[in-house]
Amino acid sequence: MASRRSRATIGCLKKRTVALAFLALVVALVAATLLVLRTRWAGERICALAAARAEAASGLPLAFRSCRIEPFRLELEADGVRVGP
């Protein structure tokens, strides 16, 4: 009877350890994603994608001088926006 309890306790501890490790992995991935989104590289890529889609939808060229993403504020700042030829 004591061995059943110890096996159940060990199984519970293993599940808890795996769950905490998974939670730590998810938190680390979210933090890394938010940090990458704040880079100039990510801003330029997202604005280039938006410009390509807007151009495909409207037929007019769209250009940005610079873009910056603030994921914590849910904000995209674009400078030098130019539409048309």
ZICORSUL-V68196 format. One record per backbone hydrogen bond with DSSP energy under -1.0 kcal/mol. CO is the residue of the C=O (numbers start at 1). NH is the residue of the N-H. Records with the same first field share a line. If there is no record, write none. Layout:
BEGIN
CO=NH  NH
END
This chain:
BEGIN
1=5
2=6
3=7
4=8
5=9
6=10
7=11
8=12
9=13
10=14
11=15
12=16
13=17
14=18
15=19
16=20
17=21
18=22
19=23
20=24
21=25
22=26
23=27
24=28
25=29
26=30
27=31
28=32
29=33
30=34
31=35
32=36
33=37
36=39
39=43
40=44
41=45
42=46
43=47
44=48
45=49
46=50
47=51
48=52
49=53
50=54
51=55
52=56
53=57
54=58
55=59
61=84
63=82
66=79
68=77
70=75
75=70
77=68
79=65  66
82=63
END
